[in-house]
């Protein structure tokens, strides 16, 4: 299991980073992205903490820890600058909080994230075919999520990715230990999103490709 979108108590998660990673390893994870919510108010202190902790844990444990951020509810004009800042300061996975139907995300956030070099658009809601095609062309992944609420548009995201050729990854958006899932559960989430067996295998390959050089 590879999960590129999780949260610790540095934002709105419940666990310190080492406990989250340890629990993920015990669940069967081979890699985990730590992507706490950030904007300009907190990125200066959460990102260095995540980067430092990832470096230490990667020295001692088999599970691969990938430091990152989830850029959340920022003005559209600031999406590019904060992505650039995150990349320069050690973020190896940059998630942008997409236009989920469960929160008042600014319209245009999906497009801004795609155009400014995000790696993953989290729970992109009713993403348009035009934006999904842009994601395909720029190598940006669209997320299928196991998180309740955000997952209500999984089938739309899967269908749109199939039409446009955009690449998908499966993440949990973990906030508590109970949110971590097994690979078996991940496959069920992808199946519920309407993906065929071959497409499900491609989702897992996408995650493995992503972590290969990180």
RODOTI-580362 format. One line per field, with one value per residue: chain; x, y, z of N, C-alpha, C in turn; residue number from 0. Coordinates in Angstrom, 3 decimals. Layout:
BEGIN
chain c(A_...)
npx c(X_...)
npy c(Y_...)
npz c(Z_...)
capx c(X_...)
capy c(Y_...)
capz c(Z_...)
cpx c(X_...)
cpy c(Y_...)
cpz c(Z_...)
resi c(NUM_...)
//
This chain:
BEGIN
chain c(A_A_A_A_A_A_A_A_A_A_A_A_A_A_A_A_A_A_A_A_A_A_A_A_A_A_A_A_A_A_A_A_A_A_A_A_A_A_A_A_A_A_A_A_A_A_A_A_A_A_A_A_A_A_A_A_A_A_A_A_A_A_A_A_A_A_A_A_A_A_A_A_A_A_A_A_A_A_A_A_A_A_A_A_A_A_A_A_A_A_A_A_A_A_A_A_A_A_A_A_A_A_A_A_A_A_A_A_A_A_A_A_A_A_A_A_A_A_A_A_A_A_A_A_A_A_A_A_A_A_A_A_A_A_A_A_A_A_A_A_A_A_A_A_A_A_A_A_A_A_A_A_A_A_A_A_A_A_A_A_A_A_A_A_A_A_A_A_A_A_A_A_A_A_A_A_A_A_A_A_A_A_A_A_A_A_A_A_A_A_A_A_A_A_A_A_A_A_A_A_A_A_A_A_A_A_A_A_A_A_A_A_A_A)
npx c(0.847_0.609_0.402_-0.219_-1.161_-1.674_-2.280_-0.908_-0.707_0.344_-1.253_-4.488_-4.648_-4.568_-2.350_1.142_3.948_5.738_4.211_2.025_3.347_4.462_2.136_1.079_3.008_2.646_0.133_0.658_1.759_4.025_4.983_4.528_3.076_3.494_1.482_0.656_-1.888_-1.454_-0.836_0.337_0.548_1.546_3.400_6.119_6.939_5.814_6.689_9.609_9.702_8.395_10.072_12.512_11.759_10.981_13.414_14.844_13.220_13.356_15.931_15.865_13.650_11.859_9.659_8.922_9.116_7.653_8.182_5.919_3.303_-0.081_-1.515_-3.847_-6.933_-5.912_-5.519_-6.081_-4.063_-1.879_-1.235_0.759_3.191_3.372_3.589_6.057_7.690_7.393_8.576_11.239_11.953_12.070_9.794_8.664_6.407_3.717_0.628_-2.455_-5.322_-8.172_-11.200_-13.363_-16.717_-17.590_-16.589_-15.988_-14.215_-12.256_-13.437_-11.671_-9.390_-8.500_-7.531_-5.543_-3.728_-2.924_-1.733_0.418_2.257_1.650_1.740_-0.322_-3.840_-5.938_-8.952_-10.669_-13.302_-16.010_-14.334_-13.503_-13.520_-11.761_-9.891_-8.950_-7.711_-5.654_-4.256_-3.416_-1.640_0.318_1.298_0.112_-1.403_-4.686_-6.774_-8.280_-10.202_-10.393_-11.699_-14.528_-17.271_-15.591_-15.206_-17.494_-17.527_-15.874_-16.492_-17.115_-14.605_-13.068_-14.377_-13.962_-11.200_-10.828_-11.939_-10.274_-7.666_-6.178_-4.031_-4.464_-4.319_-4.627_-5.529_-5.743_-6.264_-5.771_-6.565_-6.816_-5.806_-7.593_-8.243_-6.355_-5.760_-5.902_-4.332_-6.198_-8.632_-8.242_-8.420_-11.121_-12.265_-11.463_-12.738_-15.397_-15.454_-15.821_-13.808_-12.122_-10.526_-7.968_-7.537_-7.459_-5.085_-3.339_-3.580_-2.282_0.264_0.849_1.234_3.501_5.336_5.469_6.756_9.247_11.584_11.813)
npy c(-1.193_2.140_5.413_8.678_10.932_12.189_13.213_14.771_15.765_18.229_19.630_19.056_16.436_13.564_12.259_12.184_12.393_10.158_8.154_7.898_6.997_4.606_3.139_2.983_1.412_-0.977_-1.600_-2.390_-0.733_0.332_2.766_6.185_9.363_12.379_14.985_17.613_20.115_23.354_26.899_30.225_30.929_28.896_27.247_27.726_26.567_23.971_22.477_22.224_20.611_18.267_17.440_17.011_14.985_12.955_12.355_11.277_9.053_7.546_6.636_4.608_2.894_0.513_1.265_3.756_7.178_10.073_13.416_16.164_18.499_19.672_22.021_24.388_25.955_28.473_31.803_32.026_33.302_32.839_30.205_29.267_30.619_29.482_26.767_26.789_27.638_25.467_23.374_24.273_24.005_21.371_19.720_16.724_15.697_17.354_18.209_19.588_20.923_20.033_20.890_19.856_18.760_19.081_21.245_24.843_25.443_27.578_28.243_27.263_26.451_23.816_24.106_26.092_24.733_22.625_24.034_25.188_23.329_21.365_18.092_16.295_16.479_16.691_15.017_16.102_16.803_17.687_17.699_19.235_18.033_19.452_20.460_18.046_17.007_18.847_18.208_15.638_16.283_17.696_15.934_15.646_14.100_12.841_12.420_9.540_8.964_7.497_8.755_9.624_11.527_13.363_11.317_11.066_11.962_10.271_8.466_10.177_11.424_9.206_8.441_10.716_10.769_8.447_9.164_11.270_10.423_11.122_10.599_8.515_8.311_6.500_7.581_8.094_10.364_10.487_11.192_10.142_7.182_5.189_5.757_4.749_2.285_-1.075_-2.689_-4.321_-3.094_-0.683_-1.508_-2.157_0.373_1.565_-0.101_0.466_3.004_2.543_1.554_-0.679_-3.943_-3.900_-1.160_-0.565_-1.838_-0.213_2.183_1.529_1.086_3.677_5.005_3.683_4.427_7.118_7.297_6.299_7.843_9.425)
npz c(0.000_-0.931_0.073_-0.469_0.793_3.758_7.208_10.136_13.645_13.222_11.573_11.112_11.921_14.200_15.254_16.221_13.992_13.911_15.145_13.412_11.097_12.034_12.623_10.075_8.795_10.178_9.256_6.748_4.869_2.318_1.656_2.608_2.317_3.995_4.440_5.575_6.097_4.717_4.482_3.837_6.476_8.081_6.797_7.074_9.473_9.655_7.420_7.563_9.895_9.082_6.985_8.365_10.211_8.446_7.233_9.415_10.176_7.834_7.957_9.803_9.589_7.548_5.952_3.528_3.904_2.771_2.551_2.556_1.613_1.956_0.195_1.026_0.577_-0.364_-1.792_-5.316_-6.711_-5.156_-5.303_-7.107_-6.130_-3.494_-3.997_-5.292_-3.164_-1.410_-2.883_-3.010_-0.407_0.411_0.062_-1.171_-2.197_-3.446_-2.679_-3.613_-2.188_-3.581_-5.471_-3.771_-3.109_-0.560_0.816_0.888_-1.441_-3.460_-6.700_-9.518_-8.327_-8.862_-11.513_-11.152_-9.524_-11.189_-13.315_-12.051_-11.160_-9.194_-7.667_-7.088_-7.269_-4.734_-3.916_-6.238_-6.799_-8.931_-11.302_-14.390_-17.803_-19.361_-17.486_-16.473_-18.736_-18.995_-16.685_-17.373_-19.495_-18.127_-16.323_-13.824_-11.071_-10.432_-7.625_-6.273_-3.468_-0.208_1.785_3.634_2.418_0.804_-0.979_-2.436_-5.037_-6.380_-8.481_-10.588_-10.927_-11.675_-14.068_-15.632_-15.789_-17.263_-19.712_-20.523_-20.203_-18.017_-15.174_-12.305_-8.700_-5.622_-2.480_1.136_2.686_5.400_8.787_11.282_13.108_12.435_9.824_8.114_5.597_4.288_1.442_0.247_1.001_-0.331_-2.969_-3.084_-2.773_-5.174_-6.952_-6.292_-7.303_-9.903_-11.505_-13.730_-13.487_-14.726_-14.789_-12.094_-11.354_-12.745_-11.341_-8.943_-9.994_-10.819_-8.357_-7.464_-9.424_-8.869_-6.353_-6.890_-7.507_-5.312)
capx c(0.000_1.272_-0.588_0.531_-1.918_-2.045_-2.124_-0.520_-1.231_0.872_-2.419_-5.724_-4.609_-4.549_-1.140_2.451_4.364_6.320_3.162_1.281_4.166_4.555_0.859_0.962_3.874_1.996_-1.032_1.138_2.215_5.428_5.362_3.499_3.337_2.994_1.090_-0.211_-2.483_-0.645_-0.898_1.500_0.585_2.204_4.326_7.487_7.330_5.442_7.456_10.895_9.482_8.075_11.285_13.462_11.258_11.041_14.814_15.203_12.500_13.859_17.207_15.699_12.525_11.762_8.661_9.450_8.355_7.835_7.739_5.164_2.301_-1.329_-1.813_-5.277_-7.744_-5.150_-5.965_-5.597_-2.813_-0.798_-0.985_2.078_4.278_3.535_4.133_7.487_8.327_7.407_9.577_12.575_12.222_12.137_8.576_8.819_5.073_2.907_-0.807_-3.298_-6.691_-8.990_-12.535_-14.315_-18.070_-17.922_-15.997_-16.083_-12.947_-12.394_-13.516_-10.430_-8.249_-7.963_-6.771_-4.342_-2.793_-2.401_-0.878_1.571_3.216_1.308_1.881_-1.604_-5.018_-6.719_-10.427_-10.925_-14.721_-16.512_-13.329_-13.934_-12.689_-10.679_-8.845_-8.361_-6.800_-4.463_-3.521_-2.750_-0.524_1.350_1.742_-0.460_-2.300_-5.969_-6.919_-9.434_-9.999_-11.222_-12.259_-15.968_-17.630_-14.796_-15.291_-18.777_-17.305_-14.866_-16.895_-16.943_-13.170_-12.626_-14.931_-13.311_-9.841_-10.907_-12.220_-9.190_-6.340_-5.483_-3.567_-5.093_-3.722_-5.554_-5.030_-6.731_-6.519_-5.824_-6.474_-6.747_-5.291_-8.650_-8.371_-5.410_-6.449_-5.107_-4.417_-7.488_-9.643_-7.990_-8.965_-12.574_-12.588_-11.287_-13.825_-16.618_-15.371_-16.164_-12.633_-11.956_-9.366_-6.733_-7.390_-7.056_-3.651_-2.618_-3.551_-1.187_1.533_1.091_1.796_4.877_6.155_5.639_7.722_10.508_12.726_11.659)
capy c(0.000_3.442_6.442_9.923_12.069_11.953_14.368_14.583_16.840_19.509_20.357_18.615_15.023_13.265_11.574_12.697_11.791_8.825_7.180_7.662_6.185_3.263_2.464_2.696_0.267_-2.154_-1.865_-2.977_0.297_0.389_4.180_7.105_10.789_13.220_16.187_18.428_21.317_24.567_28.110_31.023_31.153_27.827_26.417_27.950_25.692_22.561_21.767_21.760_19.519_17.069_17.041_16.470_13.716_11.964_11.956_10.421_7.786_6.784_6.035_3.522_2.007_0.037_2.063_4.984_8.354_11.126_14.688_17.004_19.428_19.858_23.448_24.335_27.178_29.708_32.563_31.434_33.961_32.371_28.776_29.117_30.967_28.587_25.522_27.023_27.660_24.103_22.607_24.736_23.717_19.953_18.927_15.765_15.498_18.559_17.995_20.779_20.619_20.301_21.478_18.921_19.286_19.183_22.449_25.991_25.681_28.555_27.745_27.563_25.898_22.675_24.611_26.778_23.721_21.914_24.922_25.673_22.297_20.424_16.677_15.604_17.252_15.897_15.064_17.234_17.085_17.520_18.273_19.274_17.296_20.343_20.469_16.712_16.895_19.632_17.398_14.592_16.848_18.202_14.878_15.828_13.000_13.096_11.513_8.799_8.995_6.639_9.574_9.856_12.879_13.644_10.181_11.047_12.252_9.351_7.898_11.231_11.586_8.032_8.509_11.816_10.320_7.456_9.886_12.189_9.833_11.620_9.534_8.463_7.637_6.254_8.037_8.001_11.624_10.042_12.123_9.320_5.841_4.386_6.084_3.949_1.147_-2.115_-2.696_-4.943_-2.048_0.272_-2.083_-2.034_1.783_1.780_-0.842_1.240_4.178_2.119_1.182_-2.077_-4.566_-3.391_0.240_-0.593_-2.154_0.966_3.142_1.120_1.346_5.127_5.349_3.165_5.294_8.412_7.252_5.679_8.759_10.344)
capz c(0.000_-1.004_0.400_-0.642_1.338_5.153_8.087_11.530_14.483_12.764_11.063_11.765_12.259_15.633_15.688_15.862_12.735_14.084_15.433_12.182_10.207_12.600_12.437_8.644_8.512_10.730_8.407_5.514_3.931_1.927_1.570_3.081_2.193_5.088_3.689_6.420_5.511_4.901_3.677_4.223_7.927_8.848_6.039_7.551_10.577_9.528_6.402_8.089_10.843_8.311_6.257_9.338_10.738_7.370_7.080_10.548_10.103_6.698_8.356_10.758_9.310_6.173_5.247_2.938_4.321_1.775_3.127_1.642_2.143_1.217_0.117_1.320_0.639_-0.561_-2.957_-6.562_-7.104_-4.289_-5.491_-7.721_-5.214_-2.349_-4.543_-5.488_-1.845_-0.885_-3.618_-2.636_0.999_0.718_-0.161_-2.262_-2.757_-3.252_-2.879_-3.473_-1.767_-4.742_-5.367_-3.200_-2.961_0.855_1.404_-0.009_-2.128_-4.537_-8.061_-10.233_-7.595_-9.607_-12.658_-10.661_-9.042_-12.357_-14.101_-11.284_-10.813_-8.128_-8.018_-6.930_-6.896_-3.795_-4.029_-7.141_-6.991_-10.287_-12.181_-15.780_-18.747_-19.787_-16.460_-16.408_-19.875_-18.642_-15.717_-18.173_-20.256_-17.223_-15.431_-12.493_-10.733_-9.795_-6.496_-5.778_-2.027_0.649_2.856_3.555_1.985_-0.389_-1.893_-3.149_-6.462_-6.916_-9.779_-11.595_-11.179_-12.428_-15.422_-16.343_-16.072_-18.341_-20.959_-20.897_-20.069_-16.823_-14.300_-10.986_-7.546_-4.521_-1.184_2.214_3.402_6.793_9.915_12.490_12.844_11.827_8.407_7.338_5.001_3.650_-0.013_-0.088_1.113_-1.405_-4.200_-3.020_-3.031_-6.608_-7.612_-6.084_-8.168_-11.251_-12.271_-14.090_-12.855_-15.339_-14.381_-10.688_-11.330_-13.226_-10.232_-8.049_-10.692_-10.783_-7.053_-7.405_-10.280_-8.201_-5.244_-7.317_-7.463_-4.195)
cpx c(0.886_0.199_0.140_-0.148_-2.404_-1.713_-1.732_-1.100_-0.587_-0.193_-3.645_-5.791_-4.480_-3.206_0.116_2.963_4.894_5.246_2.338_2.061_4.263_3.259_0.637_1.804_3.232_0.763_-0.631_1.602_3.681_5.920_4.185_3.961_2.713_2.742_0.139_-0.698_-1.586_-1.154_0.312_1.605_1.386_3.253_5.765_7.896_6.884_6.318_8.839_10.758_9.213_9.315_12.292_13.023_11.297_12.459_15.233_14.524_12.988_15.208_17.001_14.639_12.461_10.767_9.294_8.537_8.680_7.308_6.997_4.226_1.013_-1.682_-3.326_-5.910_-6.903_-5.737_-5.352_-4.250_-1.620_-0.465_0.408_3.221_4.460_3.989_5.633_8.257_8.461_8.470_10.992_12.957_11.969_10.894_8.778_7.490_4.239_1.474_-1.502_-4.724_-7.641_-10.406_-13.583_-15.685_-18.425_-17.351_-16.047_-14.747_-13.178_-12.462_-12.272_-9.208_-7.645_-7.059_-5.473_-3.288_-2.135_-1.398_0.396_2.437_2.915_1.548_0.538_-2.694_-5.860_-8.207_-10.890_-12.380_-15.176_-15.555_-13.798_-13.015_-11.521_-9.543_-8.181_-7.383_-5.523_-3.607_-2.763_-1.504_0.628_1.825_1.268_-1.477_-3.595_-6.202_-8.295_-9.206_-10.916_-11.918_-13.734_-16.261_-16.894_-14.964_-16.572_-18.626_-16.244_-15.233_-16.765_-15.467_-12.655_-13.110_-14.228_-11.874_-9.830_-11.103_-10.993_-7.807_-5.542_-5.123_-4.174_-4.156_-4.820_-4.891_-6.141_-7.129_-6.656_-5.688_-6.367_-6.214_-6.317_-8.807_-7.410_-6.108_-5.446_-5.216_-5.732_-8.616_-9.485_-8.573_-10.496_-13.022_-12.500_-12.372_-15.135_-16.645_-15.639_-14.986_-12.607_-10.673_-8.063_-6.469_-6.954_-5.562_-2.827_-2.544_-2.408_0.172_1.862_1.734_3.241_5.814_6.462_6.742_9.108_11.705_12.641_12.177)
cpy c(1.249_4.509_7.779_11.147_11.716_13.177_13.948_15.720_18.181_20.314_19.829_17.112_14.828_12.761_12.374_11.877_10.373_7.778_6.873_6.730_4.755_2.482_2.113_1.478_-1.029_-2.558_-2.490_-1.974_0.095_1.829_5.036_8.546_11.529_14.603_17.043_19.676_22.517_25.696_28.922_31.216_30.097_27.030_26.552_27.012_24.251_21.823_21.348_20.604_18.208_16.544_16.396_15.102_12.619_11.455_10.992_9.057_6.919_6.131_4.741_2.491_1.669_0.856_3.358_6.144_9.501_12.436_15.536_17.943_19.258_21.332_23.604_25.723_28.455_30.481_31.978_32.012_33.471_30.892_28.543_29.455_29.975_27.194_25.665_27.015_26.247_23.257_22.982_24.328_22.257_19.132_18.029_15.343_16.719_18.261_19.340_20.316_21.036_20.737_20.457_19.570_19.512_20.423_23.595_26.358_26.650_27.869_28.188_27.000_24.707_23.144_25.278_25.784_22.989_22.779_25.333_24.564_21.456_18.997_15.961_16.621_16.356_16.103_16.221_17.479_16.814_18.196_18.202_18.427_18.157_20.354_19.106_16.500_17.685_18.865_16.278_15.147_17.297_17.157_15.022_14.717_13.511_12.022_10.855_8.641_8.027_7.438_9.862_11.303_13.232_12.548_10.162_11.332_11.343_8.830_8.937_11.399_10.427_8.078_9.580_11.461_9.317_8.154_10.654_11.561_10.372_10.445_9.672_7.859_7.466_6.674_7.985_9.336_11.329_11.199_11.383_7.945_4.976_4.656_5.295_2.696_0.135_-1.992_-3.321_-3.920_-1.013_-0.234_-1.982_-0.602_2.072_1.066_-0.078_2.505_3.828_1.718_-0.320_-2.622_-4.026_-1.943_0.326_-0.882_-0.958_2.044_2.799_1.344_2.823_5.543_4.870_4.000_6.608_8.349_6.788_6.591_9.744_9.710)
cpz c(0.000_-0.867_0.428_-0.041_2.739_5.996_9.503_12.361_14.181_12.020_11.786_11.988_13.761_16.139_15.382_14.685_12.912_14.385_14.189_11.254_10.728_12.408_10.960_8.273_8.999_9.906_7.077_4.472_3.586_1.809_2.013_2.864_3.363_4.505_4.518_5.698_5.746_4.026_4.116_5.729_8.682_8.098_6.525_8.664_10.407_8.521_6.900_9.077_10.112_7.594_7.203_9.851_9.688_7.193_8.184_10.447_8.952_6.989_9.123_10.386_7.833_5.363_4.734_3.301_3.375_2.343_2.107_2.361_1.351_1.287_0.079_1.390_0.518_-1.739_-4.230_-6.976_-6.291_-4.471_-6.070_-6.781_-4.068_-2.805_-4.749_-4.187_-1.296_-1.577_-3.195_-1.221_1.380_0.535_-1.375_-2.855_-2.413_-3.681_-2.767_-3.186_-2.884_-4.420_-4.933_-3.035_-1.495_1.528_0.402_-0.654_-3.284_-5.896_-8.823_-9.545_-8.329_-10.744_-12.193_-10.192_-10.200_-13.104_-13.378_-10.686_-9.602_-8.612_-8.053_-6.618_-6.012_-4.046_-4.914_-7.484_-8.407_-11.271_-13.633_-16.653_-19.213_-18.764_-16.333_-17.559_-19.624_-17.638_-16.422_-18.860_-19.362_-16.215_-14.003_-12.244_-10.112_-8.748_-6.427_-4.281_-1.291_1.738_2.622_3.194_0.711_-1.435_-2.723_-4.641_-7.073_-8.307_-10.890_-11.944_-12.020_-13.874_-16.250_-16.691_-17.220_-19.689_-21.451_-20.871_-18.908_-15.914_-12.903_-9.955_-6.499_-3.230_-0.142_2.811_4.899_7.773_11.251_12.108_12.121_10.335_7.530_6.814_4.444_2.136_-0.473_-0.037_-0.001_-2.725_-4.229_-3.299_-4.531_-7.404_-7.483_-6.937_-9.628_-12.112_-12.541_-13.471_-13.422_-14.939_-12.927_-10.574_-11.793_-12.148_-9.273_-8.702_-10.683_-9.468_-6.941_-8.266_-9.562_-7.157_-5.672_-7.132_-6.301_-2.907)
resi c(0_1_2_3_4_5_6_7_8_9_10_11_12_13_14_15_16_17_18_19_20_21_22_23_24_25_26_27_28_29_30_31_32_33_34_35_36_37_38_39_40_41_42_43_44_45_46_47_48_49_50_51_52_53_54_55_56_57_58_59_60_61_62_63_64_65_66_67_68_69_70_71_72_73_74_75_76_77_78_79_80_81_82_83_84_85_86_87_88_89_90_91_92_93_94_95_96_97_98_99_100_101_102_103_104_105_106_107_108_109_110_111_112_113_114_115_116_117_118_119_120_121_122_123_124_125_126_127_128_129_130_131_132_133_134_135_136_137_138_139_140_141_142_143_144_145_146_147_148_149_150_151_152_153_154_155_156_157_158_159_160_161_162_163_164_165_166_167_168_169_170_171_172_173_174_175_176_177_178_179_180_181_182_183_184_185_186_187_188_189_190_191_192_193_194_195_196_197_198_199_200_201_202_203_204_205_206_207_208_209_210_211_212_213)
//
